């Protein structure tokens, strides 16, 4: 059954429509001075919704909103503006089906929906969601093995609900996702899936196919194993029209707008990989669990960096760079990432 676009879009959750989320404590918010009167707006939020207590001070008008809340409002506006400006491209599909919602993890107890994007700290966020939904089964997210976090049965996703239940949750739960500079994420996916010897399932499923299509005079061993895909071959595979006609991209290199549908679903918070810890702990604070649950810190020695990404793109022709940018263009625009300085676009 299709979900009508009007239903699925899902309004920002009630409190967040006023630039706040359902926070189980009183919070004061600051906006720039708006003229003549002083209005202090405080949100008292319980588990069943929110209400505003207005106390007027006639000296000046100030709605108190935290800088962080303003930042997240700007990010939401950027997504909305990009969707409007690119409506033909971003809303090709007027409706979503439940199958489109399998990346949206649901936490009933705290009324949260998290759209996970592979290669954007999703392992640690899935661990956190297991703690939040585990009802005491877990306390320390880092005690959960990484492979356990990716077992689908351990977390409930939105596609498992009925249509009315889906629409109710989209309208009333706090919805968030985390994004990353698109080409840095792409290089991270390539490094993880094609340069690690243990990823034989990816080598067999994708590596053999990529080598067969993109490598002239490939050896029989390369065609059989698929374990030595070059980054240039990976890029050629991604921009090949045959690839996109054949099947959707794998989730590790699929665009964020195709995984999370931000032009159909209005996310309350857009976190960024570049400010991962800060944004994650802000989400946990808004969910009312920040006093006892923090985002796990971890060593970043193997993390894909901007410098590393620059190196990988050195051998990509300007024609292929331009075509690849077109594939990920909406992610760049929607989440306010500038065109990388190393690109040689035609």
C-alpha positions as CSV (number, residue, x, y, z in Angstrom):
1,X,0.0,0.0,0.0
2,X,1.3,3.5,-0.9
3,X,1.7,6.2,1.7
4,X,0.3,9.4,0.4
5,X,3.0,12.1,0.2
6,X,0.9,14.5,2.4
7,X,0.7,11.9,5.2
8,X,4.3,10.6,4.9
9,X,5.8,14.1,4.9
10,X,5.1,14.1,8.6
11,X,5.0,17.5,10.3
12,X,7.8,18.4,12.6
13,X,7.0,17.0,16.0
14,X,4.7,19.4,18.0
15,X,7.4,20.9,20.2
16,X,9.9,21.1,17.5
17,X,7.6,23.2,15.3
18,X,8.6,25.9,17.7
19,X,12.2,25.0,17.3
20,X,12.3,22.7,20.3
21,X,11.9,19.0,20.8
22,X,10.1,17.0,23.5
23,X,12.5,17.6,26.3
24,X,11.6,16.3,29.8
25,X,12.8,19.4,31.5
26,X,12.3,23.2,31.2
27,X,14.5,24.8,28.6
28,X,14.9,28.4,27.7
29,X,15.6,29.4,24.1
30,X,17.1,32.5,22.6
31,X,16.3,34.3,19.4
32,X,17.7,37.6,18.3
33,X,16.0,40.8,19.5
34,X,12.8,41.2,17.6
35,X,11.8,44.7,18.7
36,X,10.0,46.5,21.6
37,X,8.9,43.9,24.0
38,X,10.7,41.2,25.9
39,X,9.1,37.7,25.8
40,X,10.6,34.8,27.5
41,X,9.3,31.5,26.2
42,X,9.9,28.4,28.3
43,X,8.8,24.9,27.3
44,X,7.6,22.6,30.0
45,X,7.6,19.2,28.5
46,X,6.3,16.0,29.9
47,X,6.1,12.5,28.4
48,X,2.8,13.4,26.6
49,X,3.6,16.6,24.8
50,X,4.6,20.2,25.5
51,X,3.1,23.5,26.5
52,X,4.5,27.0,26.5
53,X,4.6,29.3,29.5
54,X,4.9,32.9,28.4
55,X,6.1,35.6,30.8
56,X,6.1,39.1,29.4
57,X,8.6,41.7,30.2
58,X,7.9,45.0,28.4
59,X,11.5,46.2,28.0
60,X,12.3,44.2,24.9
61,X,11.0,41.2,22.9
62,X,13.4,38.2,23.1
63,X,12.4,34.6,22.4
64,X,15.2,32.7,24.1
65,X,16.5,30.0,21.8
66,X,19.8,28.2,22.3
67,X,22.5,28.7,19.6
68,X,22.3,24.9,18.9
69,X,18.6,25.0,18.3
70,X,19.1,27.9,15.8
71,X,21.8,25.9,14.1
72,X,19.5,22.9,13.7
73,X,16.8,25.2,12.4
74,X,19.2,26.5,9.7
75,X,20.0,22.9,8.7
76,X,16.3,22.1,8.4
77,X,15.7,25.2,6.3
78,X,18.6,24.2,4.1
79,X,17.0,20.8,3.4
80,X,13.6,22.4,2.8
81,X,15.0,25.0,0.4
82,X,17.0,22.4,-1.5
83,X,13.9,20.2,-1.9
84,X,11.9,23.1,-3.2
85,X,14.6,24.3,-5.6
86,X,15.1,20.8,-7.0
87,X,11.6,19.5,-6.7
88,X,11.6,17.7,-10.1
89,X,14.8,15.7,-9.1
90,X,14.2,15.3,-5.4
91,X,10.5,14.3,-5.5
92,X,10.4,12.1,-8.5
93,X,8.3,9.7,-6.5
94,X,5.2,11.4,-5.1
95,X,4.5,8.6,-2.6
96,X,6.6,6.4,-0.4
97,X,5.9,2.7,0.4
98,X,6.6,1.0,3.7
99,X,9.7,-0.6,2.0
100,X,11.2,2.9,1.6
101,X,11.2,3.2,5.4
102,X,13.5,0.2,6.3
103,X,16.3,2.6,7.4
104,X,14.2,4.4,9.9
105,X,14.8,2.8,13.3
106,X,12.0,3.4,15.9
107,X,12.3,3.8,19.7
108,X,8.8,3.6,21.1
109,X,9.8,4.4,24.7
110,X,11.4,7.7,23.9
111,X,9.4,8.5,20.8
112,X,12.4,8.7,18.4
113,X,13.0,7.8,14.8
114,X,16.5,7.6,13.6
115,X,17.3,7.1,9.9
116,X,20.7,5.4,9.7
117,X,23.1,6.1,7.0
118,X,26.0,3.6,6.6
119,X,29.5,5.1,7.0
120,X,28.1,7.9,9.2
121,X,28.7,6.5,12.7
122,X,25.6,4.2,12.2
123,X,27.2,1.3,14.2
124,X,27.5,3.5,17.3
125,X,24.1,5.0,16.8
126,X,22.5,1.6,16.4
127,X,24.2,0.6,19.7
128,X,22.7,3.6,21.3
129,X,19.2,2.7,19.9
130,X,19.6,-0.8,21.3
131,X,20.3,0.7,24.8
132,X,17.3,3.0,24.4
133,X,14.9,0.3,23.3
134,X,16.4,-2.5,25.4
135,X,14.5,-1.6,28.6
136,X,17.5,-2.3,30.8
137,X,19.0,-5.1,28.8
138,X,22.0,-2.9,27.9
139,X,23.6,0.0,29.7
140,X,26.9,0.6,28.0
141,X,26.6,0.8,24.2
142,X,30.2,-0.1,23.7
143,X,29.6,-3.5,25.3
144,X,27.4,-4.4,22.3
145,X,29.6,-6.1,19.6
146,X,29.5,-4.2,16.2
147,X,28.1,-7.2,14.4
148,X,25.3,-7.5,16.9
149,X,24.3,-3.8,16.3
150,X,23.7,-4.7,12.6
151,X,21.4,-7.7,13.2
152,X,18.1,-6.4,11.9
153,X,16.0,-8.3,14.5
154,X,17.6,-6.2,17.3
155,X,16.0,-3.0,16.2
156,X,12.5,-2.3,14.9
157,X,12.2,-0.2,11.7
158,X,9.2,1.9,10.6
159,X,8.3,-0.4,7.7
160,X,7.2,-3.0,10.2
161,X,4.2,-0.9,11.2
162,X,0.8,-0.5,9.7
163,X,0.1,2.6,7.5
164,X,-1.8,4.4,10.3
165,X,0.9,3.6,12.8
166,X,3.6,4.8,10.4
167,X,1.8,8.1,9.8
168,X,1.2,8.6,13.5
169,X,4.9,8.1,14.4
170,X,6.1,10.3,11.5
171,X,3.9,13.1,12.8
172,X,4.5,12.8,16.5
173,X,8.0,11.3,17.1
174,X,11.3,13.2,17.0
175,X,13.0,12.3,13.7
176,X,16.8,12.7,13.1
177,X,19.6,11.5,10.9
178,X,23.3,12.0,10.6
179,X,25.1,13.0,7.3
180,X,28.7,13.3,6.1
181,X,30.6,15.0,3.3
182,X,29.4,12.8,0.3
183,X,32.7,12.0,-1.3
184,X,34.4,11.4,2.1
185,X,31.6,8.9,2.9
186,X,32.1,7.3,-0.6
187,X,35.8,6.8,-0.1
188,X,35.1,5.4,3.4
189,X,32.7,2.9,1.8
190,X,35.2,1.9,-0.9
191,X,38.1,1.5,1.7
192,X,35.9,-0.6,4.0
193,X,34.2,-2.8,1.4
194,X,36.9,-3.2,-1.3
195,X,40.3,-2.9,0.3
196,X,39.7,-5.2,3.3
197,X,40.4,-8.9,2.6
198,X,37.7,-10.1,5.0
199,X,34.8,-8.5,3.0
200,X,34.5,-11.4,0.6
201,X,30.8,-11.1,0.3
202,X,31.2,-7.6,-1.2
203,X,34.0,-8.8,-3.4
204,X,31.9,-11.6,-4.8
205,X,28.7,-9.6,-5.2
206,X,30.0,-6.3,-6.4
207,X,33.8,-6.6,-7.0
208,X,33.5,-9.4,-9.7
209,X,30.8,-7.4,-11.4
210,X,32.8,-4.1,-11.4
211,X,35.9,-5.8,-12.7
212,X,34.0,-7.6,-15.4
213,X,32.5,-4.3,-16.7
214,X,35.3,-1.9,-16.1
215,X,38.6,-3.7,-16.5
216,X,40.0,-4.6,-19.8
217,X,42.0,-7.8,-20.0
218,X,41.1,-8.8,-16.4
219,X,42.7,-12.0,-15.2
220,X,40.6,-15.0,-14.5
221,X,41.6,-14.8,-10.8
222,X,40.4,-11.1,-10.6
223,X,37.1,-12.0,-12.3
224,X,36.7,-14.9,-9.8
225,X,37.7,-13.2,-6.6
226,X,36.7,-9.5,-7.2
227,X,39.0,-8.5,-4.3
228,X,41.2,-5.9,-6.0
229,X,38.8,-3.3,-7.3
230,X,40.5,0.1,-8.0
231,X,38.8,3.3,-6.9
232,X,38.7,4.5,-10.6
233,X,36.8,1.3,-11.5
234,X,34.4,1.8,-8.6
235,X,33.6,5.4,-9.7
236,X,33.1,4.2,-13.3
237,X,30.7,1.6,-12.0
238,X,28.7,4.2,-10.0
239,X,28.3,6.6,-13.0
240,X,27.5,3.8,-15.5
241,X,23.8,4.2,-16.4
242,X,23.5,0.4,-16.6
243,X,24.3,0.2,-12.9
244,X,21.4,2.4,-11.8
245,X,19.0,0.7,-14.3
246,X,20.0,-2.7,-13.0
247,X,19.3,-2.3,-9.3
248,X,19.4,0.4,-6.6
249,X,22.8,1.3,-5.1
250,X,24.0,-0.7,-2.1
251,X,23.2,1.2,1.1
252,X,26.8,2.0,1.8
253,X,27.1,4.2,-1.3
254,X,23.4,5.1,-1.8
255,X,22.6,8.8,-1.6
256,X,21.3,10.1,1.8
257,X,18.2,11.5,0.1
258,X,17.4,8.1,-1.4
259,X,17.9,6.3,1.9
260,X,16.1,8.7,4.3
261,X,13.8,10.7,1.9
262,X,14.3,14.1,3.5
263,X,12.1,15.8,0.9
264,X,9.1,13.6,2.0
265,X,9.9,13.2,5.7
266,X,10.6,16.4,7.7
267,X,13.5,15.6,10.0
268,X,13.6,17.6,13.2
269,X,17.4,17.3,13.6
270,X,20.2,16.9,11.0
271,X,23.4,15.8,12.8
272,X,26.8,16.0,11.0
273,X,29.7,13.7,11.1
274,X,32.0,16.7,11.4
275,X,30.4,17.6,14.8
276,X,29.3,14.0,15.6
277,X,29.8,14.0,19.4
278,X,28.3,17.4,20.0
279,X,25.3,16.7,17.7
280,X,24.7,13.2,19.1
281,X,24.7,14.3,22.7
282,X,22.3,17.1,21.8
283,X,19.9,14.5,20.4
284,X,20.3,12.5,23.6
285,X,19.7,15.6,25.7
286,X,16.5,16.3,23.8
287,X,15.4,12.7,24.2
288,X,15.7,13.2,27.9
289,X,18.5,10.6,28.4
290,X,21.5,12.9,28.2
291,X,22.1,12.7,32.0
292,X,23.0,9.0,31.8
293,X,23.7,8.2,28.2
294,X,26.5,9.8,26.0
295,X,27.7,9.1,22.5
296,X,30.6,6.8,22.6
297,X,34.0,8.3,21.8
298,X,36.3,6.2,19.8
299,X,39.8,6.3,18.2
300,X,39.8,7.9,14.7
301,X,43.2,6.7,13.5
302,X,41.7,4.8,10.6
303,X,39.0,7.3,9.8
304,X,38.7,8.5,6.2
305,X,39.8,12.2,6.1
306,X,39.4,15.0,3.6
307,X,43.1,14.7,2.8
308,X,42.7,11.0,2.1
309,X,39.7,11.7,-0.1
310,X,41.7,14.2,-2.1
311,X,44.3,11.6,-2.8
312,X,41.7,9.1,-4.0
313,X,40.3,11.6,-6.5
314,X,43.6,12.5,-8.0
315,X,43.4,9.7,-10.6
316,X,39.7,10.3,-11.5
317,X,39.2,12.2,-14.8
318,X,37.4,15.5,-14.8
319,X,34.7,13.9,-16.9
320,X,34.1,11.2,-14.3
321,X,34.4,13.6,-11.4
322,X,31.6,15.8,-13.0
323,X,29.4,12.8,-13.6
324,X,29.9,11.5,-10.1
325,X,29.2,14.9,-8.6
326,X,25.8,14.9,-10.4
327,X,25.0,11.6,-8.8
328,X,25.6,13.0,-5.3
329,X,24.7,16.6,-6.0
330,X,21.5,16.7,-3.9
331,X,23.4,15.4,-0.9
332,X,26.0,18.2,-1.3
333,X,23.3,20.9,-1.7
334,X,20.8,19.6,0.9
335,X,23.3,19.3,3.7
336,X,25.3,22.4,2.8
337,X,28.6,20.8,1.7
338,X,30.5,22.9,-0.7
339,X,32.0,21.5,-4.0
340,X,35.4,20.0,-2.9
341,X,38.4,22.2,-3.9
342,X,40.2,19.1,-5.4
343,X,37.4,18.5,-8.0
344,X,38.1,19.5,-11.6
345,X,34.5,19.8,-12.9
346,X,33.8,20.2,-16.6
